[in-house]
Amino acid sequence: MKSIVNILTALCISVWLTVPCFAQPSEAEPVQDITIGQWHLSLNTGLGVITNPLAGGGDLPLVLIPDIAYYGEQFFFDNGRLGYSLIQDSPHTFNLVTEFNSETRFFVDWHPSNIFALRSESSFTSSENELQIQQPSLDITELDKRKWALDAGLSYHYSYQQHVFSVQALADVSGVYKGWRSALQWQMHNNIGELQIKPTIGIWYKSAALNTYFYGVSAKESRNGAIEVGSSWQPYAKIDARWPLNDANSLRFHLAYYDYSALDDSPLFEQTYSMTAFIGFDHIF
């Protein structure tokens, strides 16, 4: 009985962690294929991983990834993001949004790798720069836990033919890190025969308060004193591809790259990037 409870707990935590990391609702374009007033539920099953760039942090395996969304006339829920549409005058969309900050995913000290068979370790090593020589990397298991933070703000989307341009600004409303973040993004929706492809490129700006809370070190965490981390620009690129098999099933491929090289002030990083990779099947209920 205890093992069953552990497996169910692992599955719940996997869903909670992987939805914001894989679906990235904070970078999503306006949804056009979901019927108003109906829930959309699909389940991705396959093999994948989110690599953890922090020293001592384990990679997060992706095996079961839900996709949950509901769009009403104005209120909507999309993979962990709750929002209210202020303007829906095509091609313009202007929303109030709130969501959990996803930076905490790197600091989880327990994840479903103990239950699911997939476990992928990074085979790359980063070069030692001058900062790393002066201050050795710190293992995140030796640091205080980073709390989940709730962010809220505004998002704007402009659609032109196959292209979607997005701008957003979000701030911490939970008082956890007391900072903010903003993003610019371009995404294209393209079909090559039956193959549906969505390439995405964008860049995040993250405030010094955000970076210091998640990737800095407090005085009690280090013998060398507190370490603050400045603001940063974080580029990212993604590609998502689907090959429909029938009305309810499709093959799914997703690859994303997030650049953390601008955070070289932090002694927590072992790698300068994080990657998300997944391949499997998507079933719509």
Summary of the structure (lengths in Angstrom):
residues: 285
radius of gyration: 19.3
end to end distance: 29.3
largest distance: 59.6
contacts: 868
relative contact order: 0.18
helix: 20%
strand: 46%
